[in-house]
Amino acid sequence: MNLTEFIELLEKAASKYLITPRILVKTFNAVKARIEITENIYVQLYFNQISGTSNYVLVGWSRRLFGRDSVGGKWHRHPFENPQVHDITEDGMRVVTPEEFLDEVFEILLREELI
């Protein structure tokens, strides 16, 4: 996937929830975007097309609540129950798109009554 494709996927995924990502930084090879959910909760997504690095994180009250990361194409999850842990189970290592990540985020936010 290239940078343009990632941004298009992100915009499409966000539109499903009637929200708009804000591009914080964009270079020739990488992009960092933020999606504001509430005053204290946001999603931040980073993608680098050269290194194959992706970082998707749900942030609340200035700390990671949940996330999925890929470094060099190897994914792991930071579960909501313990976001400091690297979950390398089969589901934890599953490749996720921005849309799948946002689906997980909104499922968590609703379940935990954070929105």
LUMFIVO-904928 format. One record per residue: residue in three letters; x, y, z of N, C-alpha, C, O in turn; residue number from 1. Coordinates in nm, 4 decimals. Atoms other than C-alpha are relative to their C-alpha. Layout:
BEGIN
("ALA"; (X; Y; Z); (X; Y; Z); (X; Y; Z); (X; Y; Z); NUM)
...
***
This chain:
BEGIN
("MET"; (0.0850; -0.1166; 0.0000); (0.0000; 0.0000; 0.0000); (0.0900; 0.1235; 0.0000); (0.1947; 0.1255; 0.0647); 1)
("ASN"; (-0.0760; -0.1241; -0.0012); (0.1235; 0.3507; -0.0724); (-0.0727; 0.1048; 0.0849); (-0.1826; 0.0807; 0.1348); 2)
("LEU"; (0.0512; -0.1058; -0.0863); (0.0624; 0.6767; 0.1139); (-0.1379; 0.0492; -0.0439); (-0.2268; 0.0673; 0.0394); 3)
("THR"; (0.1288; -0.0473; 0.0524); (-0.2219; 0.7943; -0.1096); (-0.1096; -0.1011; 0.0290); (-0.2196; -0.0637; 0.0698); 4)
("GLU"; (0.0993; 0.1052; -0.0272); (-0.4017; 0.4604; -0.0742); (-0.0356; -0.0034; 0.1486); (-0.1525; -0.0191; 0.1840); 5)
("PHE"; (0.0265; 0.0003; -0.1438); (-0.3636; 0.4712; 0.3051); (-0.0920; 0.1153; 0.0379); (-0.1887; 0.0955; 0.1113); 6)
("ILE"; (0.0829; -0.1165; -0.0330); (-0.5097; 0.8224; 0.3270); (-0.1420; -0.0192; -0.0507); (-0.2374; 0.0162; 0.0186); 7)
("GLU"; (0.1333; 0.0268; 0.0540); (-0.8007; 0.7214; 0.1035); (-0.0746; -0.1010; 0.0867); (-0.1932; -0.0832; 0.1146); 8)
("LEU"; (0.0621; 0.1005; -0.0880); (-0.8687; 0.4142; 0.3207); (-0.0406; 0.0614; 0.1332); (-0.1475; 0.0312; 0.1864); 9)
("LEU"; (0.0283; -0.0655; -0.1270); (-0.8525; 0.6270; 0.6342); (-0.1216; 0.0919; -0.0118); (-0.2099; 0.0895; 0.0739); 10)
("GLU"; (0.1134; -0.0909; 0.0195); (-1.0921; 0.8898; 0.4979); (-0.1305; -0.0769; -0.0183); (-0.2341; -0.0374; 0.0352); 11)
("LYS"; (0.1195; 0.0828; 0.0202); (-1.3372; 0.6215; 0.3844); (-0.0447; -0.0619; 0.1321); (-0.1637; -0.0621; 0.1636); 12)
("ALA"; (0.0325; 0.0626; -0.1291); (-1.3199; 0.4449; 0.7225); (-0.0618; 0.1021; 0.0947); (-0.1614; 0.0724; 0.1606); 13)
("ALA"; (0.0510; -0.1043; -0.0893); (-1.3757; 0.7698; 0.9141); (-0.1391; 0.0456; -0.0420); (-0.2235; 0.0741; 0.0429); 14)
("SER"; (0.1309; -0.0451; 0.0478); (-1.6697; 0.8673; 0.6945); (-0.1109; -0.0958; 0.0420); (-0.2260; -0.0545; 0.0564); 15)
("LYS"; (0.0975; 0.0991; -0.0483); (-1.8455; 0.5468; 0.8044); (-0.0576; 0.0428; 0.1345); (-0.1726; 0.0120; 0.1658); 16)
("TYR"; (0.0414; -0.0462; -0.1323); (-1.8642; 0.7070; 1.1512); (-0.0290; 0.1510; 0.0021); (-0.0427; 0.2118; 0.1083); 17)
("LEU"; (0.0303; -0.1430; 0.0152); (-1.9323; 1.0591; 1.0184); (0.1019; 0.0890; 0.0710); (0.0674; 0.1915; 0.1299); 18)
("ILE"; (-0.1091; -0.0781; -0.0573); (-1.5954; 1.1844; 1.1395); (0.1049; 0.0237; -0.1084); (0.1085; -0.0463; -0.2096); 19)
("THR"; (-0.1011; -0.0367; 0.0990); (-1.3061; 1.3423; 0.9546); (0.1380; -0.0048; 0.0632); (0.1607; 0.0570; 0.1672); 20)
("PRO"; (-0.1359; -0.0003; -0.0530); (-0.9395; 1.2647; 1.0090); (0.0693; 0.1324; -0.0316); (0.0443; 0.1945; -0.1349); 21)
("ARG"; (-0.0806; -0.1206; 0.0198); (-0.7032; 1.5588; 1.0478); (0.1439; -0.0453; -0.0199); (0.2008; -0.1129; 0.0659); 22)
("ILE"; (-0.1392; 0.0351; 0.0271); (-0.3621; 1.5152; 0.8888); (0.0894; 0.0915; 0.0842); (0.0876; 0.2134; 0.0673); 23)
("LEU"; (-0.0904; -0.0773; -0.0851); (-0.1051; 1.6250; 1.1478); (0.1328; 0.0264; -0.0686); (0.1858; 0.1374; -0.0635); 24)
("VAL"; (-0.1291; -0.0088; 0.0686); (0.2104; 1.5560; 0.9459); (-0.0055; -0.0906; -0.1217); (-0.0552; -0.2030; -0.1149); 25)
("LYS"; (-0.0097; 0.0830; 0.1205); (0.2659; 1.4321; 0.5934); (0.1327; 0.0306; -0.0680); (0.1653; 0.1463; -0.0948); 26)
("THR"; (-0.1247; -0.0128; 0.0743); (0.5996; 1.3691; 0.4236); (-0.0148; -0.0806; -0.1282); (-0.1244; -0.1265; -0.1602); 27)
("PHE"; (0.0052; 0.0807; 0.1218); (0.6881; 1.1905; 0.1004); (-0.0276; -0.1468; 0.0305); (-0.0813; -0.2188; -0.0537); 28)
("ASN"; (0.0097; 0.1423; -0.0326); (0.6875; 0.8566; 0.2840); (-0.0919; -0.0342; 0.1160); (-0.1239; -0.1513; 0.1361); 29)
("ALA"; (0.0758; 0.0315; -0.1212); (0.4766; 0.8900; 0.5979); (-0.1105; 0.1025; 0.0248); (-0.1070; 0.2152; -0.0245); 30)
("VAL"; (0.1090; -0.0882; -0.0391); (0.1591; 1.0364; 0.7403); (-0.0415; -0.0328; 0.1428); (-0.0415; -0.1489; 0.1840); 31)
("LYS"; (0.0562; 0.0161; -0.1329); (0.0259; 1.0920; 1.0910); (-0.1313; 0.0769; 0.0004); (-0.1357; 0.1947; -0.0350); 32)
("ALA"; (0.1325; -0.0610; -0.0005); (-0.3461; 1.1609; 1.1329); (-0.0665; -0.0207; 0.1350); (-0.0332; -0.1129; 0.2095); 33)
("ARG"; (0.0729; 0.0092; -0.1265); (-0.5799; 1.2185; 1.4239); (-0.1488; 0.0137; -0.0287); (-0.1919; 0.0906; -0.1146); 34)
("ILE"; (0.1460; -0.0076; 0.0060); (-0.9519; 1.1611; 1.4656); (-0.0490; 0.0285; 0.1405); (-0.0351; -0.0548; 0.2301); 35)
("GLU"; (0.0530; -0.0384; -0.1307); (-1.1110; 1.3454; 1.7557); (-0.1334; -0.0719; 0.0224); (-0.2220; -0.0672; -0.0630); 36)
("ILE"; (0.1239; 0.0688; -0.0350); (-1.3820; 1.1384; 1.9283); (-0.0774; 0.0833; 0.1027); (-0.1947; 0.1148; 0.0829); 37)
("THR"; (0.0564; -0.0885; -0.1021); (-1.4491; 1.3449; 2.2413); (0.1101; 0.0972; 0.0403); (0.2191; 0.0962; -0.0169); 38)
("GLU"; (-0.0999; -0.0953; -0.0482); (-1.2679; 1.6198; 2.4271); (0.1254; -0.0704; 0.0517); (0.2357; -0.0172; 0.0393); 39)
("ASN"; (-0.1112; 0.0728; -0.0615); (-1.0474; 1.3565; 2.5987); (0.0429; -0.1256; -0.0738); (0.1398; -0.1903; -0.0340); 40)
("ILE"; (-0.0263; 0.1265; 0.0690); (-1.0482; 1.0688; 2.3496); (0.0208; 0.0267; -0.1489); (-0.0569; 0.0980; -0.2124); 41)
("TYR"; (-0.0248; -0.0110; 0.1435); (-0.8953; 1.0472; 2.0031); (0.0708; -0.1256; -0.0500); (0.1232; -0.2053; 0.0278); 42)
("VAL"; (-0.0715; 0.1079; 0.0660); (-0.7532; 0.7990; 1.7563); (0.1128; 0.0644; -0.0797); (0.0916; 0.1633; -0.1498); 43)
("GLN"; (-0.1128; -0.0479; 0.0789); (-0.4092; 0.8552; 1.6088); (0.0518; -0.1152; -0.0849); (0.0695; -0.2268; -0.0361); 44)
("LEU"; (-0.0475; 0.1007; 0.0937); (-0.2861; 0.6674; 1.3038); (0.1253; 0.0508; -0.0699); (0.1321; 0.1663; -0.1119); 45)
("TYR"; (-0.1255; -0.0314; 0.0669); (0.0632; 0.6618; 1.1553); (0.0267; -0.1098; -0.1015); (0.0036; -0.2277; -0.0749); 46)
("PHE"; (-0.0348; 0.0973; 0.1031); (0.1739; 0.4951; 0.8333); (0.1251; 0.0479; -0.0728); (0.1346; 0.1643; -0.1117); 47)
("ASN"; (-0.1211; -0.0279; 0.0757); (0.5172; 0.4789; 0.6666); (0.0102; -0.1029; -0.1116); (0.0241; -0.2224; -0.0855); 48)
("GLN"; (0.0035; 0.0920; 0.1138); (0.5171; 0.3302; 0.3173); (0.1349; -0.0649; -0.0299); (0.1389; -0.1695; -0.0947); 49)
("ILE"; (-0.1323; 0.0571; 0.0259); (0.8933; 0.2665; 0.3062); (0.0338; -0.1100; 0.1010); (0.0761; -0.2190; 0.0628); 50)
("SER"; (-0.0386; 0.0963; -0.1038); (0.9470; 0.0893; 0.6389); (-0.1068; -0.1053; 0.0269); (-0.0790; -0.2065; 0.0913); 51)
("GLY"; (0.1082; 0.0937; -0.0283); (0.6094; -0.0871; 0.6452); (-0.0523; 0.0133; 0.1419); (-0.1135; -0.0795; 0.1948); 52)
("THR"; (0.0435; -0.0228; -0.1376); (0.5371; 0.0640; 0.9867); (-0.1391; 0.0625; 0.0016); (-0.1662; 0.1588; -0.0702); 53)
("SER"; (0.1319; -0.0560; -0.0251); (0.1788; 0.1265; 1.0961); (-0.0212; 0.0013; 0.1500); (0.0083; -0.0969; 0.2181); 54)
("ASN"; (0.0343; -0.0108; -0.1419); (0.0726; 0.2487; 1.4396); (-0.1390; 0.0595; 0.0085); (-0.1628; 0.1717; -0.0362); 55)
("TYR"; (0.1372; -0.0456; -0.0198); (-0.2942; 0.2785; 1.5253); (-0.0250; -0.0029; 0.1503); (-0.0041; -0.1060; 0.2144); 56)
("VAL"; (0.0165; -0.0046; -0.1450); (-0.3797; 0.3911; 1.8771); (-0.1244; 0.0789; 0.0392); (-0.1540; 0.1845; -0.0167); 57)
("LEU"; (0.1097; -0.0693; -0.0658); (-0.6847; 0.4854; 2.0790); (0.0590; 0.0632; 0.1248); (0.1139; -0.0060; 0.2106); 58)
("VAL"; (-0.0572; -0.0741; -0.1124); (-0.5802; 0.7555; 2.3262); (-0.1131; 0.0627; 0.0798); (-0.2051; 0.1218; 0.0233); 59)
("GLY"; (0.0959; -0.0641; -0.0885); (-0.7814; 0.8689; 2.6261); (0.0714; 0.0558; 0.1204); (0.1528; -0.0120; 0.1830); 60)
("TRP"; (-0.0596; -0.0644; -0.1158); (-0.6812; 1.1130; 2.8943); (0.1528; -0.0102; -0.0041); (0.2180; -0.0384; 0.0964); 61)
("SER"; (-0.1450; -0.0060; 0.0249); (-0.3288; 1.1326; 2.7459); (0.0738; -0.1318; 0.0202); (0.1940; -0.1324; 0.0469); 62)
("ARG"; (-0.0685; 0.1295; -0.0081); (-0.2583; 0.7595; 2.7613); (-0.0617; -0.0982; -0.0993); (-0.1783; -0.0856; -0.1367); 63)
("ARG"; (0.0502; 0.1008; 0.0938); (-0.2909; 0.4637; 2.5268); (-0.1030; -0.0872; 0.0704); (-0.0796; -0.1385; 0.1798); 64)
("LEU"; (0.1039; 0.0884; -0.0511); (-0.6134; 0.2726; 2.5821); (-0.0043; -0.1320; -0.0765); (-0.0431; -0.2352; -0.0217); 65)
("PHE"; (0.0080; 0.1162; 0.0879); (-0.5857; 0.0285; 2.2907); (0.0831; 0.0329; -0.1228); (0.0925; 0.1493; -0.1617); 66)
("GLY"; (-0.0746; -0.0282; 0.1217); (-0.3678; -0.0109; 1.9849); (0.0368; -0.1235; -0.0777); (0.0280; -0.2362; -0.0290); 67)
("ARG"; (-0.0550; 0.1037; 0.0871); (-0.2347; -0.2135; 1.6980); (0.1186; 0.0616; -0.0721); (0.1100; 0.1737; -0.1222); 68)
("ASP"; (-0.1231; -0.0487; 0.0621); (0.1172; -0.1760; 1.5585); (0.0544; -0.1039; -0.0960); (0.0378; -0.2244; -0.0769); 69)
("SER"; (-0.0709; 0.0863; 0.0938); (0.3078; -0.3161; 1.2649); (0.1359; 0.0617; -0.0266); (0.1461; 0.1757; -0.0720); 70)
("VAL"; (-0.1355; -0.0437; 0.0302); (0.6827; -0.2865; 1.2366); (0.0583; -0.1023; -0.0966); (0.0719; -0.2199; -0.0629); 71)
("GLY"; (-0.0535; 0.0915; 0.1006); (0.8285; -0.4355; 0.9204); (-0.0980; -0.1074; -0.0410); (-0.0573; -0.2169; -0.0798); 72)
("GLY"; (0.1032; 0.0949; 0.0419); (0.4984; -0.6083; 0.8456); (-0.0441; -0.0982; 0.1074); (-0.1296; -0.1828; 0.0810); 73)
("LYS"; (0.0393; 0.0903; -0.1093); (0.4712; -0.7880; 1.1839); (-0.0887; 0.0771; 0.0975); (-0.0458; 0.1735; 0.1609); 74)
("TRP"; (0.0999; -0.0686; -0.0813); (0.1579; -0.6876; 1.3727); (-0.0067; -0.0542; 0.1419); (0.0241; -0.1708; 0.1666); 75)
("HIS"; (0.0368; 0.0414; -0.1348); (0.0737; -0.6974; 1.7425); (-0.1060; 0.0967; 0.0517); (-0.1241; 0.2062; -0.0015); 76)
("ARG"; (0.1087; -0.0794; -0.0570); (-0.2095; -0.5639; 1.9549); (0.0346; 0.0382; 0.1431); (0.1016; -0.0362; 0.2147); 77)
("HIS"; (-0.0054; -0.0456; -0.1387); (-0.2167; -0.3624; 2.2768); (-0.1445; -0.0039; 0.0499); (-0.2210; 0.0888; 0.0232); 78)
("PRO"; (0.1410; 0.0165; -0.0375); (-0.5410; -0.4888; 2.4363); (-0.0496; 0.1076; 0.0966); (0.0270; 0.1613; 0.1765); 79)
("PHE"; (0.0611; -0.1012; -0.0858); (-0.7796; -0.2501; 2.6097); (0.0192; -0.0346; 0.1473); (0.0433; 0.0538; 0.2295); 80)
("GLU"; (-0.0093; 0.0433; -0.1392); (-0.7617; -0.4550; 2.9292); (0.1381; 0.0247; 0.0604); (0.1511; 0.0421; 0.1816); 81)
("ASN"; (-0.1367; -0.0236; -0.0461); (-0.3836; -0.4052; 2.9509); (0.0827; 0.0525; -0.1175); (0.1556; -0.0246; -0.1799); 82)
("PRO"; (-0.0619; -0.0530; 0.1213); (-0.2488; -0.1711; 2.6808); (0.1526; 0.0014; -0.0018); (0.2116; 0.0340; -0.1048); 83)
("GLN"; (-0.1463; 0.0071; 0.0009); (0.1156; -0.2112; 2.7886); (0.0493; -0.1331; -0.0577); (0.1656; -0.1455; -0.0958); 84)
("VAL"; (-0.0340; 0.1343; 0.0472); (0.1103; -0.5770; 2.6777); (0.0062; -0.0032; -0.1528); (-0.0671; 0.0692; -0.2202); 85)
("HIS"; (-0.0056; 0.0278; 0.1432); (0.2094; -0.6920; 2.3282); (-0.0677; -0.1352; -0.0225); (-0.0109; -0.2399; 0.0086); 86)
("ASP"; (0.0763; 0.1223; 0.0272); (-0.0551; -0.9463; 2.2250); (0.0455; -0.0562; -0.1339); (0.0209; 0.0028; -0.2391); 87)
("ILE"; (-0.0482; 0.0637; 0.1226); (0.1054; -1.1812; 1.9737); (-0.0730; -0.1310; -0.0260); (-0.0184; -0.2223; -0.0880); 88)
("THR"; (0.0834; 0.1136; 0.0361); (-0.1754; -1.4346; 1.9596); (-0.0362; 0.0130; -0.1482); (-0.0026; 0.1125; -0.2125); 89)
("GLU"; (0.0399; -0.0048; 0.1407); (-0.3189; -1.5165; 1.6180); (-0.0840; 0.1243; -0.0292); (-0.0614; 0.1919; -0.1297); 90)
("ASP"; (0.0824; -0.1184; 0.0218); (-0.5822; -1.2430; 1.6541); (0.0800; 0.1280; 0.0232); (0.0593; 0.2274; -0.0465); 91)
("GLY"; (-0.0821; -0.1168; -0.0270); (-0.3307; -0.9999; 1.7997); (0.0944; 0.0346; -0.1134); (0.1282; 0.1513; -0.1335); 92)
("MET"; (-0.0936; -0.0214; 0.1099); (-0.0997; -1.0460; 1.5015); (-0.0697; 0.0168; -0.1355); (-0.0043; 0.0266; -0.2393); 93)
("ARG"; (0.0785; -0.0139; 0.1230); (-0.3812; -1.0121; 1.2457); (0.0202; 0.1384; -0.0612); (0.0191; 0.2393; 0.0094); 94)
("VAL"; (-0.0105; -0.1260; 0.0734); (-0.3321; -0.7441; 0.9796); (-0.1359; 0.0689; 0.0041); (-0.2383; 0.0061; -0.0232); 95)
("VAL"; (0.1258; -0.0743; -0.0020); (-0.5952; -0.4715; 1.0197); (0.0102; 0.1255; -0.0863); (0.1157; 0.1881; -0.0961); 96)
("THR"; (0.0105; -0.1225; 0.0772); (-0.7063; -0.1893; 0.7949); (-0.0430; 0.1129; 0.0941); (-0.0868; 0.0866; 0.2061); 97)
("PRO"; (0.0524; -0.1096; -0.0827); (-0.7898; 0.1568; 0.9277); (-0.1484; -0.0194; 0.0340); (-0.1902; 0.0118; 0.1455); 98)
("GLU"; (0.1420; 0.0222; -0.0272); (-1.1585; 0.0652; 0.8962); (-0.0202; -0.1066; 0.1079); (-0.1027; -0.0886; 0.1975); 99)
("GLU"; (0.0122; 0.1047; -0.1018); (-1.1183; -0.2543; 1.0983); (0.0421; 0.0528; 0.1373); (-0.0187; 0.0190; 0.2389); 100)
("PHE"; (-0.0436; -0.0565; -0.1267); (-0.9281; -0.0619; 1.3646); (-0.1083; 0.0912; 0.0573); (-0.1395; 0.0830; 0.1761); 101)
("LEU"; (0.1060; -0.0882; -0.0493); (-1.1993; 0.2034; 1.3887); (-0.1214; -0.0799; 0.0463); (-0.1864; -0.0422; 0.1438); 102)
("ASP"; (0.1092; 0.0876; -0.0455); (-1.4612; -0.0738; 1.4123); (0.0301; -0.0523; 0.1402); (-0.0574; -0.0522; 0.2268); 103)
("GLU"; (-0.0394; 0.0480; -0.1331); (-1.2679; -0.2188; 1.7080); (-0.0100; 0.1117; 0.1029); (-0.0599; 0.0911; 0.2135); 104)
("VAL"; (0.0023; -0.1148; -0.0915); (-1.2325; 0.1262; 1.8651); (-0.1421; 0.0328; 0.0424); (-0.1687; 0.0477; 0.1616); 105)
("PHE"; (0.1364; -0.0375; -0.0356); (-1.6025; 0.2080; 1.8481); (-0.0716; -0.1102; 0.0772); (-0.1576; -0.0820; 0.1605); 106)
("GLU"; (0.0548; 0.1105; -0.0799); (-1.6938; -0.1376; 1.9779); (0.0447; 0.0143; 0.1460); (-0.0360; -0.0017; 0.2375); 107)
("ILE"; (-0.0534; -0.0198; -0.1352); (-1.4683; -0.0737; 2.2804); (-0.0653; 0.1205; 0.0668); (-0.1103; 0.1116; 0.1810); 108)
("LEU"; (0.0563; -0.1222; -0.0579); (-1.5951; 0.2810; 2.3345); (-0.1452; -0.0193; 0.0417); (-0.1864; 0.0296; 0.1469); 109)
("LEU"; (0.1402; 0.0266; -0.0345); (-1.9576; 0.1652; 2.3304); (-0.0103; -0.0978; 0.1168); (-0.0856; -0.0750; 0.2114); 110)
("ARG"; (0.0021; 0.1011; -0.1046); (-1.8940; -0.1424; 2.5443); (0.0385; 0.0585; 0.1358); (-0.0225; 0.0261; 0.2376); 111)
("GLU"; (-0.0513; -0.0582; -0.1228); (-1.7034; 0.0600; 2.8036); (-0.0741; 0.1280; 0.0403); (-0.0404; 0.1928; 0.1394); 112)
("GLU"; (0.0829; -0.1192; -0.0239); (-1.9622; 0.3416; 2.7883); (0.0833; 0.1276; 0.0081); (0.0614; 0.2134; 0.0937); 113)
("LEU"; (-0.0845; -0.1191; 0.0076); (-1.6982; 0.5982; 2.6970); (-0.0558; 0.1031; -0.0980); (-0.0116; 0.2179; -0.1012); 114)
("ILE"; (0.0732; -0.0927; 0.0859); (-1.9247; 0.7512; 2.4338); (-0.1487; -0.0311; 0.0089); (-0.2297; 0.0353; -0.0558); 115)
***
